[in-house]
């Protein structure tokens, strides 16, 4: 009897993991019918396991018909995994390649609530250059590297308000800017935080298909003209794809 119970417990864990692994990049949420098509479970068993996973925070549900998305416990595990693998160290070869290809300062930012935090930076080889330094912290709504992260967070107008620096800021204009960045796959800023500085940034993603931060190239406008902005954008798209792959992200 004890052996049978142990086997049943292990089988329940395996089935629960099958449910979590049924979520793929691009799946914001799944219905019960969609999950049934991906896992070999009966409807009663699926409902029982979904309830258990939701109580433990691995899933969250909403709507009618009921839809399930990955919960905060998954994000917590992802955070632990990323911390353990030291994202700055993983990104260092990518940053070196970017700096060598552009000769400008390159940096890696990660979201920190309504802020972004610089966790790695390689300075330009030029005497005239800009740098912020590891540990630099700024609001996500300010600058290309921050708004690029925001562009992948799918925030509505009311949710976006808590990110504002100025409560009277035009939400519609900010939403339009964020949407343009999302469509292009990169963001830019000119003279926004430092007079004379141009920044180009692109987002990277983790294995849960969530935005994990942004890579940014910045330099003086005397060198970084529109043609170089386009070149930097292409380099960043390749670099962020490489970093995302290192973090377990797979394109849908």
C-alpha positions as CSV (number, residue, x, y, z in Angstrom):
1,X,0.0,0.0,0.0
2,X,2.8,2.4,0.9
3,X,4.6,1.7,-2.4
4,X,1.4,2.3,-4.3
5,X,0.8,5.6,-2.6
6,X,4.3,6.7,-3.3
7,X,3.9,5.8,-6.9
8,X,0.7,7.8,-7.1
9,X,2.3,10.8,-5.5
10,X,5.2,10.8,-8.0
11,X,2.7,10.4,-10.9
12,X,0.8,13.4,-9.6
13,X,4.0,15.5,-9.6
14,X,4.8,14.3,-13.1
15,X,1.3,15.3,-14.3
16,X,1.5,18.7,-12.6
17,X,4.9,19.4,-14.3
18,X,3.4,18.3,-17.6
19,X,0.8,21.1,-17.2
20,X,3.4,23.7,-16.4
21,X,5.5,22.6,-19.4
22,X,2.5,22.8,-21.7
23,X,2.9,26.6,-21.7
24,X,5.0,27.7,-24.6
25,X,6.6,31.1,-25.6
26,X,3.8,33.3,-26.8
27,X,1.1,31.7,-24.5
28,X,-0.2,34.5,-22.3
29,X,-2.9,32.2,-21.0
30,X,-4.6,28.9,-21.9
31,X,-8.1,27.5,-21.5
32,X,-8.9,24.1,-20.1
33,X,-9.7,22.9,-23.6
34,X,-6.3,24.1,-24.9
35,X,-4.5,22.4,-22.0
36,X,-6.4,19.1,-22.6
37,X,-5.1,19.2,-26.2
38,X,-1.5,19.4,-24.9
39,X,-1.5,17.0,-21.9
40,X,-2.7,13.4,-21.7
41,X,-5.1,13.9,-18.7
42,X,-8.8,13.4,-18.1
43,X,-10.8,16.6,-17.5
44,X,-11.4,15.8,-13.7
45,X,-7.7,15.1,-13.1
46,X,-6.7,18.3,-15.0
47,X,-9.1,20.4,-12.9
48,X,-7.8,18.9,-9.7
49,X,-4.2,19.6,-10.6
50,X,-5.0,23.1,-11.9
51,X,-6.6,23.9,-8.5
52,X,-3.6,22.6,-6.6
53,X,-1.1,24.5,-8.8
54,X,-3.2,27.7,-8.4
55,X,-3.3,27.4,-4.6
56,X,0.5,27.1,-4.7
57,X,0.9,30.1,-6.9
58,X,2.2,28.3,-9.9
59,X,-0.9,29.2,-11.9
60,X,-3.4,32.0,-11.8
61,X,-6.8,32.0,-13.4
62,X,-9.3,34.6,-14.6
63,X,-12.2,35.2,-17.0
64,X,-15.1,33.3,-18.4
65,X,-14.3,30.8,-19.9
66,X,-11.6,30.4,-17.3
67,X,-8.1,31.0,-18.6
68,X,-4.9,30.0,-16.8
69,X,-1.5,31.8,-16.9
70,X,1.8,31.1,-15.1
71,X,1.8,32.5,-11.6
72,X,4.1,34.3,-9.2
73,X,5.8,31.1,-7.9
74,X,7.1,30.5,-11.4
75,X,8.5,34.0,-11.6
76,X,10.1,33.5,-8.1
77,X,11.9,30.3,-9.4
78,X,13.0,32.1,-12.5
79,X,14.4,34.9,-10.4
80,X,16.3,32.4,-8.3
81,X,17.7,30.6,-11.4
82,X,18.8,33.9,-13.0
83,X,20.4,35.1,-9.7
84,X,22.3,31.8,-9.4
85,X,23.5,32.0,-13.0
86,X,24.6,35.6,-12.6
87,X,23.0,37.3,-15.6
88,X,25.8,39.9,-15.8
89,X,28.4,37.2,-16.2
90,X,26.3,35.4,-18.9
91,X,26.0,38.6,-20.8
92,X,29.6,39.7,-20.7
93,X,30.7,38.0,-24.0
94,X,27.6,39.5,-25.7
95,X,28.5,43.0,-24.3
96,X,32.1,42.7,-25.4
97,X,31.1,41.8,-28.9
98,X,28.8,44.8,-29.0
99,X,31.4,47.2,-27.7
100,X,34.0,45.9,-30.1
101,X,31.6,46.3,-33.0
102,X,30.5,49.8,-32.1
103,X,33.4,51.3,-30.1
104,X,30.7,52.9,-27.9
105,X,29.6,52.3,-24.3
106,X,27.3,49.3,-23.9
107,X,25.2,48.4,-20.8
108,X,22.8,45.8,-19.5
109,X,19.7,46.9,-17.5
110,X,17.2,44.8,-15.6
111,X,13.8,45.9,-14.3
112,X,13.6,46.7,-10.6
113,X,9.9,47.4,-9.8
114,X,9.2,50.8,-11.5
115,X,12.9,51.3,-12.1
116,X,15.7,49.8,-14.2
117,X,19.1,48.9,-12.8
118,X,22.4,48.8,-14.6
119,X,24.1,45.5,-13.7
120,X,26.9,45.5,-16.3
121,X,28.6,48.1,-18.4
122,X,31.6,48.3,-20.8
123,X,32.9,51.8,-21.5
124,X,33.6,53.2,-25.0
125,X,37.2,53.3,-26.3
126,X,36.8,57.0,-27.3
127,X,37.9,59.9,-25.0
128,X,34.5,61.6,-25.6
129,X,32.0,59.1,-24.3
130,X,29.2,58.6,-21.8
131,X,28.8,56.1,-19.0
132,X,26.3,55.6,-16.2
133,X,28.1,52.9,-14.1
134,X,27.0,49.6,-12.6
135,X,24.4,50.3,-9.9
136,X,22.9,53.3,-11.8
137,X,19.1,53.3,-11.2
138,X,16.5,55.3,-13.1
139,X,12.7,55.2,-13.7
140,X,11.6,52.8,-16.5
141,X,9.7,55.6,-18.3
142,X,12.9,57.6,-18.7
143,X,15.3,56.8,-21.5
144,X,15.5,54.2,-24.3
145,X,16.7,51.3,-22.1
146,X,13.8,51.8,-19.7
147,X,10.9,52.3,-22.2
148,X,12.2,49.4,-24.2
149,X,11.6,47.2,-21.1
150,X,8.2,48.8,-20.6
151,X,7.3,48.1,-24.3
152,X,7.3,44.3,-23.5
153,X,5.3,44.4,-20.2
154,X,1.8,44.8,-21.8
155,X,0.6,47.5,-19.4
156,X,-2.7,49.2,-19.8
157,X,-3.0,53.0,-19.2
158,X,-4.1,52.7,-15.6
159,X,-1.3,50.2,-14.8
160,X,1.2,52.5,-16.5
161,X,0.4,55.4,-14.2
162,X,2.3,54.0,-11.3
163,X,5.5,54.1,-13.4
164,X,5.2,57.8,-14.1
165,X,7.7,60.3,-12.8
166,X,5.2,63.2,-13.3
167,X,1.5,62.3,-12.6
168,X,0.4,64.9,-15.2
169,X,2.4,63.2,-18.0
170,X,0.5,62.4,-21.2
171,X,-0.3,58.7,-20.9
172,X,-1.5,58.5,-24.6
173,X,1.8,59.9,-25.9
174,X,3.7,57.4,-23.7
175,X,1.5,54.5,-24.8
176,X,2.1,55.5,-28.5
177,X,5.9,55.7,-27.9
178,X,5.9,52.3,-26.1
179,X,3.9,50.7,-28.9
180,X,6.2,52.1,-31.6
181,X,9.2,50.5,-29.7
182,X,7.4,47.2,-29.4
183,X,6.7,47.1,-33.2
184,X,10.2,48.2,-34.2
185,X,11.9,45.9,-31.6
186,X,14.2,48.7,-30.3
187,X,14.0,52.1,-28.7
188,X,16.0,55.4,-29.1
189,X,16.4,58.6,-27.1
190,X,18.2,61.8,-28.0
191,X,19.6,64.2,-25.3
192,X,16.9,62.9,-22.8
193,X,18.9,62.1,-19.7
194,X,22.4,63.5,-20.8
195,X,22.7,66.5,-23.1
196,X,24.4,65.4,-26.3
197,X,23.9,61.7,-25.7
198,X,22.1,59.2,-28.0
199,X,20.9,55.8,-26.8
200,X,19.7,52.8,-28.6
201,X,18.2,49.8,-26.7
202,X,16.6,46.4,-27.4
203,X,14.9,44.0,-25.0
204,X,15.9,40.5,-24.1
205,X,13.8,37.7,-22.6
206,X,14.0,34.7,-20.2
207,X,12.8,31.1,-20.5
208,X,9.3,32.1,-19.4
209,X,9.0,34.4,-22.4
210,X,9.1,37.4,-20.1
211,X,11.1,40.5,-20.7
212,X,14.3,40.2,-18.5
213,X,15.9,43.5,-19.3
214,X,17.5,45.5,-22.1
215,X,20.8,46.0,-23.8
216,X,21.8,49.6,-24.6
217,X,24.4,51.3,-26.7
218,X,25.0,55.0,-26.1
219,X,27.4,57.7,-27.3
220,X,27.6,61.3,-28.3
221,X,25.4,62.6,-31.1
222,X,28.5,63.9,-33.0
223,X,29.3,60.2,-33.7
224,X,25.9,58.5,-33.4
225,X,23.9,59.8,-36.4
226,X,20.7,58.3,-37.8
227,X,22.7,55.8,-40.0
228,X,24.6,54.5,-37.0
229,X,21.4,54.3,-35.0
230,X,20.0,51.9,-37.6
231,X,23.3,49.9,-37.5
232,X,23.2,49.7,-33.7
233,X,19.6,48.6,-33.8
234,X,20.5,45.6,-36.0
235,X,23.5,44.7,-33.8
236,X,21.3,44.9,-30.7
237,X,18.6,42.6,-32.2
238,X,21.2,39.9,-32.8
239,X,22.8,40.4,-29.4
240,X,19.6,40.3,-27.5
241,X,18.6,37.1,-29.4
242,X,21.9,35.5,-28.3
243,X,21.4,36.6,-24.7
244,X,17.8,35.5,-24.6
245,X,18.9,32.1,-25.8
246,X,21.4,31.9,-23.0
247,X,18.6,32.6,-20.6
248,X,16.5,29.7,-21.9
249,X,14.2,31.7,-24.2
250,X,13.0,30.0,-27.4
251,X,11.3,31.8,-30.2
252,X,7.7,30.8,-30.8
